[in-house]
């Protein structure tokens, strides 16, 4: 239940940043908790990488962070579009 609440909260925050016209640099900052939540949700896959901490771990971490940036940016744009539609 807590995982669902955190997920919905993160999505709502990403939408709100676009709706409230936060600066675009807030997207990479917001991608950090998204990345942490993704890794926490897929911990059974990340556990072995985390224990080894080799080059594959860091590569996977960077790729995951970049993908989460795209996800946050999409929700940022959705929030921005909703803000423009309602005239906020």
KAJO-V407599 format. One record per pair of residues at least 12 apart in sequence whose ideal C-beta (glycine too) atoms are under 7 Angstrom apart, sorted by the first residue. I is the first residue (numbers start at 1). J is the second residue. D is the distance in Angstrom with one decimal. If there is no record, write none. Layout:
I;J;D / I;J;D
//
This chain:
3;41;7.0 / 6;37;6.3 / 7;37;6.7 / 10;33;6.2 / 10;34;6.0 / 10;37;6.1 / 11;75;6.1 / 13;30;6.7 / 14;30;6.0 / 14;72;5.1 / 14;75;3.7 / 14;76;5.9 / 14;79;6.9 / 15;75;5.4 / 15;78;6.1 / 15;79;3.8 / 16;79;6.1 / 17;30;6.4 / 17;76;5.6 / 17;79;6.4 / 18;75;6.9 / 18;76;4.0 / 18;77;6.1 / 18;78;6.5 / 18;79;2.8 / 18;80;3.7 / 18;83;6.6 / 19;79;4.0 / 19;80;6.8 / 19;82;5.8 / 19;83;4.2 / 19;88;6.4 / 21;83;6.7 / 27;69;6.3 / 27;72;5.1 / 27;73;5.2 / 27;76;5.5 / 28;69;5.9 / 30;72;5.0 / 31;65;6.2 / 31;68;4.5 / 31;69;4.4 / 31;72;4.8 / 34;68;4.2 / 34;71;6.3 / 34;72;5.7 / 35;64;5.6 / 35;65;4.9 / 35;68;4.7 / 38;64;6.2 / 38;68;6.2 / 39;64;6.9
//
